[in-house]
Amino acid sequence: MVRRSPAELYLKYLIVRHESSSDKQIADIARAQHLDPLGAFYIARLRRDVVTPVPFYPENKQHKASFRFLMAKGLFAFFWPNQHVTTALNLLKHPQAKELIEQMLLSRSPVNWIVGALQREGYRASDKAVVYYKSFFFNVDLVDDLEMRTLLRLRFQATQSATDPDVARMEAAYEKEAWSDPRTAVAAAPIRSLATLMTSVRMGLLPDNASLAKVLATARYVTVVRSIEAAVRNGQYDAERSQAYMSVAAAANTILESVGSPEEDFQSKLSSIRLQTEEGELPMLEDVSRGIHTDDIELPGGQDADSELTGESSDTEPGGGTGQTG
């Protein structure tokens, strides 16, 4: 059961803004923007949480009851948008920007990566705008991976209620092609770090710390374990699965031998570090100080160190002097 929607905050705003609209109408508005309203039952639940004060003046900051309500429910930015909020609202209107943001949010990419990707695609963005977008429309922290995969399946699923045959064919084709959507692939990835890497590669980027040797070593380890698992299960087709996994492991091992293991990669990087040293003899202390040095408590010249310090302290005392009268 999907408990919450990633667009929960935006749905609350729609409820407050369009208070006279029905729950189904609110859900249809969100669904038309390719968001995830869940359904009228969920809108009805949210409506009970955003009961506005009477009277309600959201555009009046001086009205204390309205102001406190907006702040308490996190809706103030919708009614009093700043530059970053406006940018986030504009990004929702661009399907390609929306797809890119959601894909990278699903892979848990850093905010600055998302901003850089958007700017490379020609979209105006900032760190705060992306944070607002996530909070408003696609808060992946509100759902787990299973719920997210369910929501994406529901988003791409045909309605089965279209009476127009052309609409029905379009929805069927849309559902059929949904498997290739990058958001579906990232949401289904079992390893989050690999999903982040996969997202970067799709955009033509390769992180600086990416290591092919580590990926291959992981693939070899996983496929060997899966091969053993299939062999132990001993089901109808488990022998073929075990053999297929071992073939992948063998291929990964062959490639790994050509690119080097992670340990060899580390050693090669470590060997590039060289300490710069001088091989000449260290000079003697007498040569460095030219004979002016001591390991006694007496200062050079025979003057006692204690008397020197005493003389210095007497000069600095208030009212102190040299003992002579003028």
Secondary structure, 3 states (H helix, E strand, C coil): CCCCCCCHHHHHHHHHHCCCCCHHHHHHHHHHCCCCCCCHHHHHHHHCCCCCCCCCCCCCCCCHHHHHHHHHHCCHHHHCCCHHHHHHHHHHCCHHHHHHHHHHHHCCCCHHHHHHHHHHCCCCCCHHHHHHHHHHHCCHHHCCHHHHHHHHHHHHCCCCCCCCHHHHHHHHHHHHHHHHCHHHHHHHCCCHHHHHHHHHHHCCCCCCCCCHHHHHHHHHHHHHHHHHHHHHHCCCCHHHHHHHHHHHHHHHHHHHHHHCCHHHHHHHHHHCCCCCCCCCCCCCHHHHHCCCCCCCCCCCCCCCHHHHHHHHHHHHCCCCCCCCCC
